[in-house]
Structure formats: structure tokens, C-alpha cells
Amino acid sequence: MPTIQTVLGPRDIATLGRTLIHEHVLIGYPGWFMDTRMPPFVRHEALARVVDAFQQLHAYGVKTVVDPCPMDLGRDVGFVAEVAQRTGLNLITATGVYMESQGIPFTLRPLETDAIADIFQKEIEDGIGLSGIRPGLIKIATGDGVVSDYERKMLTAASRAAKRTGLVLLSHTENCSCGHDQIDIVTGEGIAASRLLVGHSCGRDDHPYQASLARRGAYVGFDRFGIEIFNSDASRTKNVKQMIDAGLRDHLLLSHDKVNCWLGSIPGVGDPAQVDHVVPNWKMTHLFENIFPALRDMGVSDADLDHIVTDNPRRYFAQM
């Protein structure tokens, strides 16, 4: 059985267990430190809060969490490793970059595509910075409705790095768009669509779109449960049931995209302390406390649910 790189070293993929495929230990948007109105980041206090949040997952049998924070969103793999050490969870981190409008395009835009692929590959093979921590997957991202030239270059470079190293790819999509563009770019570089998770595909009530991604072989991320400012959880739950009924259970991956620690302010929101008032169900236990019971009431079996959160992540990573 192949292994997966966690922040504490390689683990047998067979031991991953219940997996949340898209959550964040810590996020900081570019220039987060410039907003002097925000309270300072106190590492030990933030670490205690995050550890407490992750410890709650043990009650629901979760053993693994993927944190696909890209290079340019405040990624701190040392912080993630401390959370893993204190909680006993498998935490998997990423290389790669965010979409052009919210990332840091200045540094990589002038480089040739293969040079960018080399940068990703070096992290994968040698570790991130001096930490020795190796990513377990590659993050890609596109903006709303159109893939920019910069994003196309980043996706192509990420696909080439994936081809060289064998890692899988996990994506951000904006407003539930450009999933097919992502599949086209990845498969155009010789990567099977099954090695791509098209993230945030639950951003609107659009079963035909979601099913069309799965029918091309990609994994489909219903990974923003609890963020009801984009789409209601009732809609997401209905769409999950439709995917199961359509025979596409094997392509589903679930999560919340919960950010457990914000560096600085949140664009469009401001003070992170306001988040709980805006999205009160946005927590990493929401699936198990609220969404799974709702799906059971709709006729989804425990076997289906366990297959989606245990077997599907294992098969996704086993392709490496």
C-alpha cells in the first residue's frame, strides 16, 4: 500500500481513516500584517484555540485532515505540525499557489512554466523551507468564470509537477465555475482526471454541473458545508443525495473549508471575531452533528456516508 506525506512524516494510506478533505489550520491573505487595527498574532494563544478545535474531531472518528493552504496564503507548516503533534491527527499540507486576484502573482508570473514546476517539485521532494516537512498534494486555483493567463500557467506547472512526483491535485474554484477548464488543463498535461479534486463545487445548486465533473472522472468537492452565505446547506445536502442517487457516490469528497485561525482581517468581513455571527455552523464538526443526520433522514445509509469520508479519500490518495 502506498504512503502519503503528512506533516509528521509518511503514513500508510490504508490507515487514513475518516478524512476531512479541505480544512485550514491557519490562513493569512496577502498583506495581512498591514491592517494595524487587528489584534496581534499571539502564537501560543492561537495554537491553543486551534488544537482545541481539532481535538473535537476525535469524538467523530476523524483521523486525517487535509489543509491545502497554498504558499501565498500565510502557510505555516511548523504551526500545522504542532497541531498534529498535540492532537494525534494526521495533517496533510500542500504546495502550490492561490488564484491571481487573491494570491501573490508578482513573484511567479515572470517565470517560465517549467521553472514554476521546479519550485513545486523542490518542496515536494526536499521539504518546505528548512522545515523538512513535505507536502502531500498540490493546490491549484482559478477565479470567477474565466481562467486568467497567470492561473493557466500555474495550473500547467502544477500538473507537470504532479506528473513528475505522482502527487494528486486539489483545487479552489470561485463561485462554482471553471471546473471543466481545470480538468482540461490537468488532463492536457497527461494527468488522469481522477487525480484532481475540483474543490468548492457545492457553491451553487447545480446538480448537472456537479455530475458532469464526476462523469469526467474527477473527484467533486462538497467542501464548504456551514458557509451558507454562498449556498445553503439544504441545497448542498440535496445535491449530495442527487449525486448518490445518480451512481456517483465514488466521486464525492466532503468538508467545510473551515479556517480555524485568521492572520489579520478577512477581506469583505473585517474582524475575524465576526465570523461566528455570520456563519454560525461553520465548524469542523458540522458534518457529523447536522449534515449526516439530515442525509440519513433523506435515506442515505451509514455505509454510504462512511464510504464517502473514508474509502473515497483513501482511493484518491492511493493513486500516487
C-alpha positions in Angstrom: 0.0 0.0 0.0 1.4 3.4 -0.9 2.1 6.1 1.7 1.0 9.7 2.0 3.2 12.5 3.3 1.8 14.1 6.5 3.4 17.0 8.3 4.9 14.4 10.7 6.2 12.1 8.0 4.8 9.4 5.7 1.8 7.3 6.7 0.3 4.2 5.1 -2.7 5.4 3.1 -4.7 2.4 4.4 -4.6 4.0 7.9 -6.0 7.4 7.0 -9.5 6.6 8.3 -12.2 9.2 8.3 -10.9 12.2 6.4 -11.9 15.8 6.1 -10.5 16.8 2.7 -10.4 20.6 2.9 -9.9 22.5 6.2 -7.5 25.1 7.3 -5.4 25.4 10.4 -4.3 29.0 9.6 -4.9 31.5 6.8 -3.5 34.9 6.1 -4.4 36.8 3.0 -1.5 38.7 1.3 -0.5 41.7 3.4 -2.5 40.5 6.4 0.0 42.2 8.7 -0.7 45.6 7.3 -4.0 46.0 9.0 -2.8 47.5 12.2 -6.4 47.7 13.6 -6.4 43.9 14.1 -5.1 42.3 17.3 -1.5 41.0 17.1 -1.0 37.3 16.3 0.0 35.6 19.6 1.2 32.2 18.5 0.7 30.2 21.7 -2.8 31.5 22.2 -3.7 30.8 18.6 -2.2 27.3 18.9 -4.3 26.5 22.0 -7.5 27.6 20.2 -6.8 25.6 17.1 -5.7 22.4 19.0 -9.0 22.6 20.9 -11.0 22.8 17.7 -9.2 19.8 16.1 -9.4 17.7 19.3 -13.2 17.8 18.9 -12.9 15.6 15.8 -11.8 12.6 17.8 -15.4 12.2 19.0 -16.5 11.6 15.4 -13.8 9.2 14.5 -11.9 11.6 12.2 -8.2 10.6 11.9 -7.0 12.7 9.0 -7.4 16.4 7.9 -6.1 17.9 4.7 -5.0 21.6 5.0 -4.5 22.7 1.4 -3.2 26.1 2.2 -1.1 27.3 -0.7 2.3 29.1 -0.5 0.8 32.6 -0.7 -1.9 32.5 2.0 0.1 32.6 5.1 1.1 28.9 5.1 2.9 28.0 8.3 3.7 24.3 8.2 5.6 24.5 11.6 2.3 25.6 13.2 0.4 22.8 11.4 3.0 20.3 12.7 2.5 21.5 16.2 -1.3 20.9 15.9 -0.6 17.4 14.6 1.7 16.6 17.4 -0.7 17.8 20.1 -3.8 16.2 18.6 -2.5 12.9 17.2 -4.3 13.6 13.9 -2.8 13.1 10.5 -2.5 16.5 8.9 -1.6 16.9 5.3 -0.3 20.1 3.8 0.2 21.4 0.2 2.4 23.1 -2.2 1.0 25.4 -5.0 -0.5 28.9 -5.2 -3.8 30.6 -5.0 -5.9 32.3 -7.7 -4.5 35.5 -9.2 -6.9 38.0 -7.7 -6.3 37.0 -4.1 -2.8 35.5 -4.2 0.7 36.8 -4.8 1.2 36.6 -8.6 4.1 39.1 -8.7 6.8 36.5 -7.9 5.9 33.7 -10.2 4.3 35.5 -13.2 7.6 36.3 -15.0 9.0 32.7 -14.7 8.7 30.0 -17.3 6.2 27.3 -16.7 8.8 24.6 -16.1 10.7 26.8 -13.6 7.5 27.1 -11.6 7.0 23.3 -11.8 10.6 23.0 -10.5 9.7 25.2 -7.5 6.7 23.0 -6.6 8.8 19.8 -7.1 11.6 21.0 -4.8 9.1 21.5 -2.0 7.6 18.1 -2.6 11.0 16.3 -2.7 13.1 18.4 -0.3 10.6 19.8 2.1 9.1 23.3 2.7 11.9 25.8 3.6 14.1 24.4 6.3 11.3 22.5 8.0 11.8 19.2 6.2 8.0 18.9 6.0 6.9 17.6 2.7 3.6 18.4 1.0 1.1 15.6 0.4 -0.7 17.2 -2.6 -0.6 20.2 -4.9 -3.1 23.1 -4.6 -4.4 24.8 -7.8 -6.9 27.7 -8.0 -8.9 29.7 -10.6 -11.0 32.8 -10.3 -14.6 33.5 -11.2 -15.8 32.3 -14.6 -12.6 32.7 -16.5 -9.1 31.2 -16.1 -6.5 34.0 -16.4 -3.3 33.6 -18.2 -1.4 33.5 -14.9 -3.7 30.9 -13.5 -3.4 28.8 -16.6 0.4 28.9 -16.2 0.1 27.9 -12.5 -2.2 25.0 -13.3 0.0 23.8 -16.1 3.1 24.0 -13.8 1.3 22.2 -11.0 0.2 19.4 -13.4 3.8 19.0 -14.6 5.0 18.8 -11.0 2.2 16.2 -10.3 3.3 14.2 -13.3 7.0 14.2 -12.1 6.2 13.4 -8.4 3.0 11.4 -8.6 1.0 13.7 -6.2 -2.7 14.4 -6.6 -4.1 17.9 -7.2 -6.8 19.7 -5.2 -8.4 22.9 -6.4 -10.1 26.0 -5.4 -12.9 27.2 -7.8 -14.6 30.6 -7.4 -18.4 30.6 -7.5 -18.6 27.0 -8.7 -17.0 27.8 -12.0 -14.1 26.7 -14.2 -14.1 23.1 -13.0 -14.1 21.8 -16.6 -11.3 24.2 -17.5 -9.3 22.8 -14.7 -9.9 19.2 -15.9 -8.9 20.2 -19.4 -5.6 21.7 -18.3 -4.7 18.9 -16.0 -5.6 16.1 -18.4 -3.9 18.0 -21.2 -0.7 17.5 -19.3 -1.2 13.8 -19.2 -2.7 13.6 -15.7 -5.8 11.4 -15.2 -8.9 13.4 -14.2 -9.2 11.1 -11.1 -6.1 12.7 -9.7 -7.9 16.0 -9.4 -10.4 17.1 -6.8 -12.4 20.0 -8.1 -13.0 22.0 -4.9 -15.9 24.1 -3.8 -18.2 22.5 -6.4 -21.1 22.9 -3.9 -21.1 26.7 -4.4 -24.5 26.7 -6.1 -27.5 24.5 -6.6 -26.3 22.9 -9.8 -26.5 19.1 -9.9 -25.9 18.9 -13.7 -22.6 20.7 -13.3 -21.5 18.6 -10.3 -22.5 15.4 -12.0 -20.7 16.4 -15.2 -17.4 16.8 -13.3 -17.8 13.4 -11.8 -18.6 11.8 -15.1 -15.3 13.0 -16.5 -13.6 11.1 -13.7 -12.7 13.9 -11.3 -13.5 14.0 -7.6 -16.1 16.6 -6.7 -15.6 18.7 -3.5 -18.7 19.4 -1.5 -16.4 21.1 0.9 -18.0 24.3 2.2 -20.7 23.0 4.5 -21.5 25.7 7.0 -20.7 28.6 4.7 -24.3 29.5 3.9 -23.5 33.0 2.5 -22.6 31.3 -0.8 -25.2 28.5 -0.9 -27.5 26.9 1.6 -26.6 23.6 3.3 -30.1 22.4 2.4 -29.1 22.8 -1.2 -25.7 21.1 -0.7 -27.4 18.2 1.2 -29.9 17.8 -1.6 -27.2 17.8 -4.2 -25.1 15.2 -2.3 -28.2 12.9 -2.3 -28.7 13.5 -6.0 -25.1 12.5 -6.7 -25.6 9.3 -4.7 -28.8 8.5 -6.5 -27.1 9.1 -9.8 -24.5 6.4 -9.0 -21.7 9.0 -8.4 -21.0 8.3 -4.8 -17.4 7.3 -5.6 -16.6 10.8 -6.7 -17.7 12.7 -3.6 -15.4 14.3 -1.0 -16.8 16.3 1.9 -15.5 19.1 4.2 -16.1 22.6 5.5 -13.2 24.8 4.3 -13.2 26.0 7.9 -10.4 28.5 8.8 -9.5 27.9 12.4 -7.1 30.8 12.8 -7.0 34.0 10.8 -4.0 36.2 10.4 -5.2 39.8 10.3 -8.5 40.7 8.9 -10.8 38.9 6.4 -11.4 40.6 3.1 -15.1 41.7 2.9 -15.7 40.8 6.6 -13.0 42.6 8.7 -12.6 41.4 12.2 -12.4 37.5 12.3 -14.3 37.7 15.6 -17.5 38.4 13.5 -17.3 35.2 11.6 -19.2 33.1 14.1 -22.1 35.6 13.9 -22.2 35.5 10.1 -21.8 31.7 9.6 -22.7 30.1 13.0 -22.5 26.5 11.7 -19.0 26.9 10.2 -17.1 24.4 12.3 -15.4 21.1 11.6 -17.9 19.0 13.4 -20.9 20.4 11.5 -21.0 17.5 9.0 -21.3 14.9 11.8 -23.6 16.9 14.0 -26.0 18.2 11.5 -25.4 17.2 7.8 -25.1 13.5 8.3 -28.3 13.3 10.3 -30.1 15.2 7.5 -28.7 12.9 4.9 -29.8 9.9 6.9 -33.3 11.4 7.1 -33.2 11.5 3.3 -32.4 7.8 3.0 -28.6 7.9 2.8 -27.2 4.9 4.6 -24.3 4.9 7.2 -22.4 2.7 4.7 -22.8 5.5 2.0 -21.5 8.1 4.4 -18.6 6.1 5.6 -17.7 5.3 2.1 -17.6 9.0 1.2 -15.4 10.1 4.1 -13.2 7.0 4.5 -13.0 5.0 1.3 -13.1 7.9 -1.2 -10.2 9.9 0.3 -8.1 6.6 0.5 -8.7 5.9 -3.1 -7.9 9.5 -4.1 -4.6 9.4 -2.4 -3.8 5.8 -3.4 -3.3 6.9 -7.0 0.0 8.4 -6.1 
